[in-house]
Amino acid sequence: MLEGIGLDTTMLWAAIGFSALGLGAGAYMFYRARPATENADVSDIVKSAPYHRVHNDLKIKSGS
């Protein structure tokens, strides 16, 4: 049944199949590696914010 198919054709389709399998496995692993999003509490974010670095971006008036 497979006598009509040459070895080069068989190797070509095997390489294409293994490449597709590898790309699919890589995409699946990349999808699973993403961290789950968490519900952030705004008050915790504000309390732990790096206010010592704000002077580089915003002009803060003293006494305000």
N, C-alpha and C positions, 0 to 999 in steps of 0.2 A: 504494500500500500504506500509506503513512504519511499519507494525506490525512485520515483519520479522527482522527488525533492532532493536537491543537491545538499552536500554538507555545508557549503557556504551559506545557503539560504537558511538552513536550520540554525546555524551559529548566529546569523544576523538576527533572526527572530528571538532566539534565546537571549542575546545581548539586549535587545529592545525590551523584552519582558523583564529581565532582571533590573534594568535601569528604571523602568516604570515602578517596579516593586520597591526599589531603593528610594526613589523620590517620594512615593506614597508613604513609606515608613518614616522618612525624614520629616515630612509634613505633619504626620500624626504625632511624632515626638515633639516637634516644635509647638504644636497646638496644645499638647498636654503640659508643656513646660511653663506656660504662662501662669503667673501667680493669680490667684483668685482675688477679685476685687472685694475690698472690705468696706463696710459702712463706717465712714469716718465721723467722729464726733468733733464738731466745730470748736467747742470750748477747749478740748484737748489740743487741737491744732494751734489755737491762739495762744494757749499757755506755753507750749513748747516751741513757739516760733523764734527764729534767730534775730531778735530785735537789734542786736549789736551790729548787724550787717545792713540795717535799713539806711543808715546815713549815706551809704554809697548811692542809693537810688532816690531817696526822698529828702527834701530839706525839712527838717523838723525844728520848729521854733521852741526854744526853751520856755518852760512854764506853761505849756499848753497841754 
